Amino acid sequence: MYTAFSEAHRGFAMLGCLTTVLWALAALIPTIRHRPAPRLWRPLFIAAMATTGLSGLTGLVVLFFGGWLSFIFPWLGIVAIALHGMAGARGRKALEAGAAGPLAVALTVQILALVVAYALMIAKPF
């Protein structure tokens, strides 16, 4: 059971990173060029938020089944998932308003949160 949730967590984490980068590209490139974003941004946004959320949920299951409660890095991962969600909501609102600056900041925060969380989960430093 633990192995299945651990592998699901890894898969959702990889898909979350991929879909977040795709959402960022679909949202940011047209906005910088002062063109309307393609309709594809909405399904990519939903996929990025859903896969990252599922990664967080399966990560919680792995956290409790795997005996990782005494370590700090899983809790930092949970904070990164929450930060990803908040930045995603701000990015979506900025895209709908056509504000390129706040959109770029939100997308950068989203990607950095996932990269840091992914690095923490691989290195397991503390």
Secondary structure, 3 states (H helix, E strand, C coil): CHHHHHHHHHHHHHHHHHHHHHHHHHHHHHHHCCCCCCCCHHHHHHHHHHHHHHHHHHHHHHHHHCCCCCCCHHHHHHHHHHHHHHHHHHHHHHHHHCCHHHHHHHHHHHHHHHHHHHHHHHHCCC
